Amino acid sequence: MAESFGIDAARYDRTRPRYPEALVARIAAEAPGPDVLDVGTGTGIAARQLRGAGCRVLGVEPDPRMAEAARRSGIEAEVAVFEEWDPEDRVFDAVVAGQAWHWIDPVAGARKAARALRPGGLLAPFWNVFAFPDGLGEDIADICQRALPDAPFDFRGVVATGLDTDPPFLTTVADGIREAGGFGATETWRYDWEWTYSRDAWLDQMPTQGAFTRLPPEKLAGILRDVGTAIDAGGGDFTMRYATLAVTARRDGTA
């Protein structure tokens, strides 16, 4: 699934949410220098934001279609699975991962990050997590659960989690960093924000999400039709609440 997002890289780049500028600015400010390694760079969404904050960014991406999209936007990208990627003699001031670190082995990934970071460098994987308005989220989860009863996702459970409880993968990531060694204490950063979607904007984004990237077209069309009906019943648009969460740690040593 991690390598399925390139099926429609242009749609992914066009529709996926960006990251809070406050987070981007904090990474740029807290890294000891401008050189950033973006793990799972995808089409370069986070990389372009970091470049806009004055960073020099190299992306590592397992899907050549996504890497090519990143290159077209001006981001240098190497095609590799991060755990197997060789930094050679290069070192970086920050290693980041936007919406990607959960696809990486938490211990092996942290060890590779430690190898790629200069002393004092910052490791900062981050994610957008979201919460639908009450009622709409449950309706969409029910539609997806009925259409995909054997999916490796508990759609209703995702909706029920909301934003009041940190997702379990944050603990997994922090534990992996501690087990890997070479880092100081982990810290979690959080940024809350909102985004209003029209019906068409949300239906445009849905096919880029992991549960739907590999569905047969007729199955996907049915889900989108029913979700569109649910959004229309609520007025045709909705405001999504987001929290952007980062797990951060600093490489041992002094820059």
N, C-alpha and C positions, 0 to 999 in steps of 0.2 A: 504493500500500500504506500510506503514511503516514497517509492519511485513511480507512482501513478499520477502525480499532480501535473506532470508535463504533458499529459494528454491534450490539454488546452491551456498552454502557458500564457497566452495572451489574455484569456478570460481571467485566469488566476491573478495576473498582474493588475488588471483593470479593476477587479471587484474586491479583492481582499483588503481588510482594514489595515490602515497604517498604524504606527505606534506613537504614543504621546511625545511631543517635542521635548517635554521636561525630562523624560527618560533618556532620550537621545543626547540631550545636552549634558546630563549628569554623567553618562558613560564617557563622553568626550572630555569632560572636566576631570574625572577621577582617574582616567588612564594616565600613566606617566608620560605618554607621548601620543602621536597621531596614528600609529600603525595598528590597524585593526584586522583581525581574522574573523570573517563571518561564516560560521559553520551552518551548512544547509541553507546557503544563501538564496536558493530558489531563483526567482526572477530578479532579485536584487532590491526588493522593497526596503528592507532595513538598511542595506548597504548604501542605497542612494540617500536615505535620511542621514546616515552617519557621514557620508561624503559632504552633504550640505552643512554639517556641523564642523567641517574642517578636517575630517579624518581621511587617511589613505587606507582604502579597504581592499583586501583580497578575499574573494569568496571561494569556498569549497562546497561542491554540490554533487550528489551522486547521479542525478538525472541530466544527461547531456542536453536535453531539450530545454530544461529550465536554465542550465548554465549558459546556453546560447542566448536565451532571452536576456539574461543579466548582462552578457557582453554587449548586446545591442544597445543597452541603456548606459554603456560606458563603464561597467564594473568588470574588473579582471576576475575571472573565475576559472578554477581548476576542477576537473571532473574526477571525483574520488569519493569513496565511502570514508568518512572522517577517521574511523578507527584504523584504517589502512593507509591513510594519507601520510606522506613523508614531508615534514617541514624542512628537511635538509638542514642548512645552516641558518635558516631565517628565524627571527624572533619577533614577537609582536608585543604591543603595549596593552592590548585587550583582545580577548577571545569572546565573541558574542554568538548568539544563536536565536533568531527570531522565529518562534513557532516551530522549532525543529529539534531541540535537545531530547525530547521524549522518544525520538526515533533512534537515539544513540545509546549504546551501553553506558550506564551512568558512571561506572568505575573506569572502564577503558577510555571513555571520552574525556573524563577529567584528567587521566594520566597523560593523554595526548595533548590536552590543553596546557598542562603544566610544562610539558616539553617545549611547547611553542611559545610560551610566555617568558618575557624577560623578568628578572626579580622585581617584585613590586607591581607586576602587571595584573590586570583585572580580568577575571572570568565572570561573564554576565549573560547566561541564557535567560530568555524572557518569553512570555506568552500573553496573548489576549484571551481572556476568558469572558464569558458573556452570560447575560440573563435576559430572557424575553420578558415582555410584560405579562402579568398574571393572566392566565386564560389562554392567550395565544400560544405560549410555549407548550402547554399541555396538549392543545389541539394539534400542533405540529408534531410533537412527540408521538401522539397516538397514530397519526397518519403514517409516520415513518415505521413505527413498530408493527403496524398491520401489514404494510407493504413489504417489510424486510424482517420477518420474525426470526430468521436465523443469523442476522447480522451480529458481528462481534461488538456491538454497541448496545448499551442499555439506554435507549433514547429518553425514556421517562426518567431514569435515574440522573442523566445529565441535566435535564431541565429542573429536577427537584433540588439539585445541589445548590444552584443559585450562586451568589457572590459573598454570602456571609461566612462560608467555610472555605478555607484554602484547599485546592484540589490535592489529592494524595500524591500526585507526581512531584510536588514540591519537596516533600519529605524524601522521596526516592532520590531526587537530584542532590539534595543536601547531603544525604547519607553517602552517595557515590563520591562526592567531592572529599568528604572526610576520610573515606576508605582509601581513596587514591593517594592521599598524602601530598605534601608539597604546598598546601594552602593554609592560610589562616582561617579564622572562624567565618562561617557563612552568615549572610545577612539577606533578608527579603525586602525588596522595594515594592511599593504598590502605588499605582496611579489609577484613579477612577475617572471615567468619562462616559459620554453618551453619543450615540449616532442615530439619526432618524433615517429609516429606509422606506422608500416607496415599495409597493408590491413588486414592480418590475426589477428594481435594484436588488431586492433580496433573492428573487428567483434567478437572477443572473449569477449571484454568488454561490447559491446552493450546490450546483454541480461541481464546484472546486473543492468541496469538503470531502474528507476521506471516506465517509460512508457511501458516497455517490459517484466517485470518479470512475468506477469500473462497471457501473450498472448498464444493462442493455438499454438502448434508447427508449423503447416503449415503456419499460418499467420506470425510468427516470421521468418521462413525460407525465405519467400518471401521478407520481408523487408531486411534481411541480404544479400540476393542475389543481390537486386537492389543497395544497398549501396556499396557492393563490386564492382559492375560494375562501379559505380561513382568514387570510389577510383582508380580503374585500369585506368580509362580514364585520370586521372591526374598523372599517373606514378607509381602507386602502393604503395605509402606511402605519408604521409603528416606530417607537423609540427603543433601541436596544441599549441596555446598560452594560458597560464593559469595565473590567479591571485588568490592567496590564501589570503582571507580576514578574519580577526578576529575582533569581537566586544568585547572589554575588559572593565572591571570595577573592582574596588577593594572594598572588603567588608569593611564597616565602622569599625573604631577602629584601634588599634595598636596591631600588633602581639607580 
